[in-house]
Amino acid sequence: MRIISRRRLREFWQARKEDSSRAQRDLSAWYKAAKSAAWTNFGALKQTFGSADQVGNCVVFDVGNNRFRLVGRVNYRRGIVYVLSVMDHAEYDKGNWVDACGCNRPPPKRVNVQTRHRKERTDGYKRRRPNTA
C-alpha cells in the first residue's frame, strides 16, 4: 500500500512531549505493516489490523496497544491509505474527529474523463470529420 502521508505521522510524534519516542516507535511500526500490505477489501485489512474499525468512509486503526488512534481513508482499488488524522485516545473519545475528517460524508463522485473534456469545450467549436468524398 502507498501511505499518504508519513508527514502527518511525523508531525504527531514530534508534537508529543512526554511520549514522543513511544509514538514514533508505534506509528513507525504501523507504517511498516501498512506499507507492506496489499489489501483488496476491509476483510483483508482486518486480517492485518484486527482492531481496525470502519466508521463511515474511514478506517480507525488502534496503534500502540490502543494508546493512539489513526484515522485514514483506504482506496483498496488503487492501493492507497490516506492518513487523515492521528490522535491520542483521550482526543479520540471527544468525538470531534468525525466531522473534521468527513468520515460520514459520501466519497467524491467519479468523473468520466471523456465527458469532462466534452463539457469543457465552450467556444462553440465542433469537430468535423474530414471530407472523404
PyMOL commands that set and color helices and strands:
alter all, ss='L'
color gray80, all
select helices_A, chain A and resi 6-15+20-35+42-48+89-94+97-101+113-120
alter helices_A, ss='H'
color red, helices_A
select strands_A, chain A and resi 2-4+53-55+58-63+68-75+80-88
alter strands_A, ss='S'
color yellow, strands_A
deselect
rebuild
show_as cartoon
